[in-house]
Structure formats: C-alpha cells, structure tokens
Amino acid sequence: MIYSMTQIEARYSETDQMGVIYHGNYPTWFEVARTDYISKLGFSYKDMEETGIISPVIDLDIKYIKSIFYPEKVTIKTWVEKYSRLRSIYKYEIYNEAGELATTGATALTCIKKEDFKPIRLDKYFPEWHAVYSEVDKRNKAGENLEVVNGL
C-alpha cells in the first residue's frame, strides 16, 4: 500500500477523567493524518475548497483495541483503501508509543459542490488528484508497499 506515517502527541485536553484519550477525539486524529497524507501526495483541502468544492466524511468506522494515555506520542498509518472518481475510502492504524496497534478506523469521503451539495467527479474537476489517486490505487492493487513522504 502507498501510505504515510503521522505522529501526534496526545494532549491533556483530549483525555477523559481516567487520563485516557477520549473516544470522540479519534476522528480528529484521523483528519489530521488524512490531511497529512494528502499533503504528502502534493495536494491540499484548502486549494480544493477555494474552487467551491468540499469533501465531507460520509462514513466513519472506529475499532478501539488498546487505550492511549496522556502524554503518549502516537503514530498513525494512513492509506487509501479504495478509490473511485466519486468516493475515497481512507484506512487508519494508530500505534501507541510502544509500537502496539491501539486503534483502527476508516473514513469514506466524497467531493461535492459547496453551493448545492451535489456530488462531482474528481477526474473532471481535479484531474491531477485523479491521476495521482488512480496511480495510488493501481500500486495498492499490485501489492506495492511504499511510504509517501514528498509525492509519489
């Protein structure tokens, strides 16, 4: 898979009364990691949004395996599990400071026009994104294992 690794330091404000990262913070961590992944591929949500296109999460899945405590540093592995011109499914694995798998998750996103919330095809509005995501999808299907740091 073509993946990225993102480090996040757990903040005190993200904990519950037991000093454990509150379960509602994981979607934010997924977003931070996904934005980092997209940036490493050479793109940004900001540039997309400036054209009037937004990319909402339409599905979210989280599996909690081990607790993460403050002030652990976690590493999030992110990749595109499935890509089509209308939808992308991102997968996540969060590893605790000891390198143990602590959480897994997935988000499905689509691109829509901000003005009327109608879906768009990525290949028509953002051919550069489509080309890179198609290449990522092709490499993933071929079983390639590569960490993306600064473009493909």
C-alpha positions, -999 to +999 in steps of 0.1 A: +000+000+000+010+036-005+008+050+030+020+079+052+030+080+089+019+109+110+029+115+146+006+131+171+013+139+207-017+132+229-028+165+246-041+167+281-073+183+269-081+152+248-083+129+279-112+117+300-113+115+338-091+084+337-063+100+317-073+080+286-078+097+252-115+103+249-131+082+222-145+113+204-111+126+196-101+098+172-120+112+142-100+144+146-068+124+147-079+106+115-085+140+099-050+153+109-035+121+094-056+122+063-047+159+057-010+150+062-013+121+037-030+143+011-003+170+016+025+144+011+008+135-022+011+171-032-024+184-026-045+204-001-081+207+010-076+245+011-069+246-026-099+224-033-122+245-011-111+277-028-127+263-060-160+258-042-156+220-037-157+204-003-150+168+007-172+157+036-169+124+055-199+103+047-190+072+067-168+066+098-157+034+114-135+030+145-123+000+164-107+006+198-081-021+207-059-005+234-062+027+254-039+056+247-029+077+276-017+112+280+011+122+272+018+093+247+030+100+212+011+080+187+019+072+151-009+070+126-005+050+094-029+062+067-037+050+032-064+049+005-081+016+007-104+022-023-106+050-048-132+059-074-140+092-091-168+097-067-155+083-034-123+076-015-120+052+015-091+060+038-079+035+064-060+042+096-040+023+121-030+041+153+001+028+171+008+037+207+043+048+219+053+011+224+045+004+188+014-016+195-017-014+174-042+006+195-070+017+171-081+010+136-105+030+115-118+041+081-135+071+066-153+074+033-153+108+017-169+123-014-165+156-032-194+179-035-202+215-047-204+237-016-232+258-032-257+230-037-241+198-021-243+180-054-215+154-060-188+159-085-164+136-103-128+141-092-115+133-127-135+162-142-128+189-115-093+179-103-076+158-130-042+160-111-057+145-080-075+118-100-042+109-118-023+105-085-051+087-067-055+063-097-018+056-095-020+050-058-050+026-063-030+008-091+001+004-069-020-007-039-037-034-061-002-045-072+008-050-036+034-022-036+044-011-001+058+024+000+057+053+025+049+085+008+069+114+022+070+140-006+050+129-036+049+095-054 
